[in-house]
Amino acid sequence: MSSTLTSSSNEPASSPKVRALLEDVCSNGLSLTHGEVNARRELLATVRSLFFELETPVEAILRIAWAEPALGAVARVAIELNLFEKLTKDNSTSRSTSQLATLTGADPALLSRILKHLSAMGVLHEVDADLYASTPLSNALVVPKYRDAVPFCLDVCGLHLLNLPRYLAQTGYKNPQNPKDGPFQFAHNTSLQFFDWLNVHPESLEDFNNHMAGNRADQLSWMDPDCYPVEDLLAKDADQDKLAVLLVDMGGSLGQDIEEFQRKYPTLPGRLILQEQRAIVKEVAKTIHNRIEPMEHDFFTRQPIIGRFNLELYYSKKT
C-alpha cells in the first residue's frame, strides 16, 4: 500500500490524464482571456479536476478529515469575532495579528492559529509574516446573505451530517422515508420537521433566510432571456383578468426571486404570489413590493392556487 501511495505522488506529470488536463487548462485559459461565455466555469472545473488528479491519497485524506472541517469551525469563530469587518476597518489594506487581537479581544496566540488556517484555505491573504489582507471571499463574509451560510450550515446542517453515519447504522442503512424521523431529527433530538424546527429557532431561521437570499447571487437568473423566455412564453397570451395569477413562488424565502421578476417585468399582467411559512410571511409583508401577495403555505400540502385563477407559472427553486 505505501509503495502505491509513494509512486502515485512521485511522477504525477507522467499521467496521460494530467497532460490532457494541462492542455485543457491552457485552452480554457485562452477562452477566459477572450471573454467567452462560461469560460470561467469551464476553467474552474478543469483546474479542480487537475487538482484532484495531482493530489495524493494522503493529501486528500488530510484535506477531507482535517483542513476542510477545521475551516468551517475557524470561519465560524472569525464571524463571531467580527474579524473580517475589523480587518478592513478604516479602509485598512492589511493588519497584523497583534492589531487584530487588540481589535477583536482574542488571545494573540489563538488568533494567530485562526489566521494561519484562514490564509492556508484561501479566505485571507498573508501578505507578509503575520500580516493579513482581505480577499473577495472575506469581504463577502461581512454581508449577511453570504456570511450567514456559515453559521446555518455549521450549526444546523453540520450537526446532522456529523451524526449521519450513526443514524444510518442504527436504521440498517435504509433510505430515510419519514420526514419526522430522519437524520435531522436524530441529530437535533426532535420530532419536528425541518421548517417547523426553524420556526421555533429564530436565529437559525434568520440565518437560513439570509443564506437562501445569497446562494444564487452569481448565477444566471432563471427569468433571463437566455434561460427562460418570459416574454415569449408568458407575455403574449397572459390573462388580463384581474384575478388571474401570473406567478406563484413556492417557498420563496424573503421574496428575492419574485421581486426580481417584478423589477424585470413590471408591466406583465397577473398576480404575483409569494408562498412561505407564517413567520417569514409576517416579516416580508412589511417590506415587499405592494404588487406581490405574501401567502402562508406549507408546500408539503395541497397547493391552494389552482386552475380557477388561470395560473401561468409555478416556481420552486432547490426544493
N, C-alpha and C positions, 0 to 999 in steps of 0.2 A: 504493500500500500504506500509506504513512504517513498519508494523509488518512483511510483507512478506520479505522486504529487510533485516530486522534485523535477522529473523530466518535463512535466507539463508547464513548469514555471521557468525553465531554463531557456527554451527556444520558442517563444510564442510567435516570433516573426516567421518561423518556418511553416506555419499552418497556412494552407491554401485559403481557408476561410478568413484569416486575418488579412492576408494580402488583398483579397477581394473587398473586404470591408474598408481597407485603407483607400482603395481606388474609389469606392463609393463616397467616402468622406471628401475626397478631392472633388469629385463630380458634384456632389450636393453643395459643397462649399462654393463652387463657382456659381451654381444656381442661386445661392443666397446673395452673393455679391451683385448678381444681375437683377435682384428684386423679384424673382419668380414666385408665384403663388405657392404656398405650402412648403417652400424650400426650407424654412427654419425647422418645421416639424419633421421633415424628412431627414435633415441633417442631424437633428437631435436623436431621432430613432436609430440612425446608423451609428452615431457615436456611442449610444447606450449599448448597442449590440457589440461594438468593438470593445467597450469596457468589460462586458461580461465574458467575452472571449479571451481577453488578456488576463483577467483576474484568476488567480489560482484558487482551488477549493478552500485552502486555509484562509486566504484573504477574504473570500466570500463568507465563510463561517464567522469570522471576526466582525465583518460588517453587519451581518444579519443578527448575530447574537449580542453584539456589544455596541457598535458605533451607532446604528440606527435607533435602537430602543433608548439609548442614552440621549440621543439628540432630542427626542420628544420631551423627555424629562427636563433636560437642560433648557430647552426653549421655553417650557412652561415656567421654570424658575425665573428666567430672564424677563418674561412678560410680567410676572408678579413684582419684580424689582423695577419695572418701567425702564429697563436697561436700554432698550432701543430708542426710546424717546430721549433719554439723558445723553446718549452717545452723540446726538446731533443738536443738543440744546445750544441756544445762542448761535446757531449756524456753524457750529464747530465741525471741522472736516475730520478730525481724529481726536481720540482721547486715550490716555494711558490707563493702565489697570488701577493705579493708585487714585487717579482722578475719578474714575468710575466708582471705585469703592467708596470714596467720600460722598459722591452724589447719590448712591443707592443705599449706603449704610451697611453694605455687606462686608464680611471679613475679606481682606485683600487676598489672602491665600486661597480661599474658596472661590472668590470671583475670578482669580487667575485661571483656575481649572475650568470654570464655566466658559470663559472667553476663549481658552485654547480649543475646547471642543467645538464651540460655535464657529471658530475660524477654520478648524480642520474639516468641518462639514459644509463650508461654503456660505454660512449665514452671515458671518462677518469677514472682514479682510484685515489681516495682521500686516500692517504696512512696515513695521519695524518691531524689534523685540518689545513685547508688552505694550504696543501702541496699535490701536484698532480704529478702523474706519467702517462706515456703514456700507451696505450693498443694497441693490434694489429689493432683495428679499427682506433684509432687516427693516428697510423703510416701509415695506408693505405691512410688516408686523406691528406697526403702530396704528393701523387703520382697522377699526373693529370688524368690518366684514371679512377681512383676511385674518387678522390676529385671532379672532375667537374660534377659528377652526382648531387651534392648538388645544385650548382647554376642553373644548367639546370632544374632540377625538381622543384625547388622552384620558379625561376623567370619565366619560360616558362610554364611548365605543371601546376604548382601550381596556377597560375593566372586563367586558365580556369577551373580547378577543384573548386576553390573558387567561381567562378561565375556560375558553372553548375546548382545549384538549380534555380537561376533566369532565366537562359536560358530555362530550361525545363518547368518552369511555363509559360514563355512567349509563348512557342510553343505548349502548351497544352499537355505536356508530350509525345510528339511524338519521335520515334526513329530517330536520325539525319540521313538524307539521302544525303544531298548536301555537297560535300567536300569543297565548298567555302562559306558555310553558316552554320557552326556548332558551338559547344561550344568554340572551339579555336578562330574562327573569332569573335565571340561575345565578348569574354574576351579581345582580343587584338585589337579590333576595326579595323579589316582588312578584305578585301575580298580575300586575298591571301591564297592559300593552304599552309599547314604546311611547306613543303620543300621549296617552293618559299619564304615564310616569312623568313626562316632560311638564305637563300641566301642573303638577304638584312640586316641581323643582324649578322655580322661576329663573334661577341663574343659568341652569343648563338650557332652559328654553330660549333665553336671550342669546346665549352662545350659538345654539342651533340655528336660530333665525338669521343671525348675522352671517354665519357660515353659509347658509343657503343663498344669502344675498350676494356673496362674493365668489361662489365656486365656479361660475362660468364667465367671469369678468373678461377673460382674454380669449373667449371662444366666439366663433361665428354665431350670431343670433339666429334662432330658427325662423324668425319673421323677415330676415333679409332676403332680397330677391334671389340671390344665388342659392339660398337654402329652401325657402318655401315661397312660391309666387303668390303672395297675398292678393295683390291687385287682380291677377288673372283668375284665381280660384274663388275668391270671396267677394271682391268688389262688384264685379259685373252683374251678378244675379242676387245681390244682397236684398233681403226682405226689408221693405220700407215700413212695415207695421211697427208701431211704437213699442209693442210688447215683444217683438222678435229679438232673440238673443243671438248675438254675433259670436261671442267667445266666452267659454267657461274655463277659467284657470283653476284646476283642481289641486288642492294642496299647494297653493301659490305663495306660501310664506308671507313675506311682507309686501307682496304685490309688485316686486321689481320687474317681472316679465310683462304683466298686464299693463303696467304704467308705461313701459317702453312701447308696447303696442299702441296705446293711446297717443303717445307722442308722435309716433311714426305714421299713424293712420287716423288722425283726429276726425276726418270727415266721413269715414265709413259708417253707414247707418247700423244700428243694432245695439243692444245692451251688452255691457262688459261685466262679467260676474267673477268675483274672486271668492273661492271657497276655501275655508280654513277652519282650524279649531277655534273654539269660543274665545279663548284668551287672546289669540292673535287677531281675530276679527275685531274685538274691542279696541285693540291697540291701533290697528291700521285705519280704522274708521275715523280717527282723529286727523289723519294727515293725507290720506289717499285722494286722488283726483275725484272730483264730485261726479264724474260720469261713471266711475267704477262702483259697483254694488258689492260690498262685502257680505258674504253669506256664511253662516255657520253650517258646516257639513263634515261628516266623517266619511272619507272616500272609501272606507270598507263597507259602507252601507249603500242602499239603493240610491241612485242619482235622482234628485228631485227635478232637475231641469231636463225634461224630455220633450218629445215631439210637439206638444201643444204650443211651445214657444218658438217653433220653426228654427231650431238651433242650427247654426252653421258649423261650429267647430268646438270640440273639446280639446283641452291642452293639459297634459300631465307630464312633468319632467322628472326623470330618475325615480319613478315610483316603483 
